[in-house]
Amino acid sequence: MKNFKRDFPIFKNNDLIYLDSGATSQKPQMVLDAVSEYYQSYNANIHRGIYKIAEKATKAVDDTRKKVARFINAGGNHLHERYHRVNQSSHVCVRC
């Protein structure tokens, strides 16, 4: 089995045992890299801007929503059309 702690920078050179994921989850390096790229390269309002970085941000969010919908088997790529708010979506998932 893979040692997933290697993917999380906070656990490198640290004997940390973190049990508070319900309040704040630690992020793997690939997530930190993606968020950093977003803020450095195309931080913009999604579904509103008509300029290049807004279009790139919108595409990134829409593509991610589609991937999550497929991952949780949400009936195709329509999760983002029905549930715009993350909190609402998570409550629907919990009820399933």
Order of alpha helices (4+ residues) and beta strands (2+ residues): alpha-alpha-alpha-alpha
